[in-house]
Amino acid sequence: MGVVYLTRSPHGRMVTVKTIRTELSATPDFRLRFAKETALAQQVGGEWTAAVLAADPDAELPWVSTAYVAGPTLHQVVAGQHGRLPAHSVRGLASGLCQALEPTRCTSNATPTPMPVEAE
């Protein structure tokens, strides 16, 4: 979908900035969906989501910035470090995912697409 940069804010906070690929940003339908999903993400928050700090879906190169959450990706944990997760870990992961998505159900009819974010 784009490129994710890991950087520091002027106050030293680690943040991510995701920019959208040029060919996608040229598509009106994509821009509309990105704007809706960004607005929805700004309305929800909590311990199971990375806070949206700022966004500009109408910029020439649309972007969104979120708080950086340090840690391995699920793929890194399963494929590289620990192998198959035990049932209690899967239940905890599923519970966190449900808690993260619950506010979106109450906030809007938009359907967010959970996507992994990896800093490059």
Steps between C-alpha positions, in 0.01 A plus 500: 500500500792731565818556691522518879775709653614483860610838632503723806268789568652840588453400866686170457198266482532202264231518233418338168405691188330302226490655155273361231635385165455756223292269279255438786479866597396577141191281542196694635339186649817416689537856630142495627551165677834615646338822630214304662731244659736771625211695655369182662842409637529848656175441691604173661788430729608302794756252611445273198554756226773740397370856541462705184695819562432686176394436142439676173302280261452798266870579457665450162665196660248382765649399834417392854718509809455269799673437828770237460442176687826308535497124462533218252239434233279196540682343206836550672372338819343198331737438209829607650500498876252273670307297245137414556342706777344321798121518529504754786715735290265470203202569726675809641584622150141442382361676808722802440401512134130489592549777758686712245231458234196537729501883501500506121176303495338761723659803333424451133372271231846501344684172512863547601756273347749383764846513344844439642726801510871443470752780512743509210 
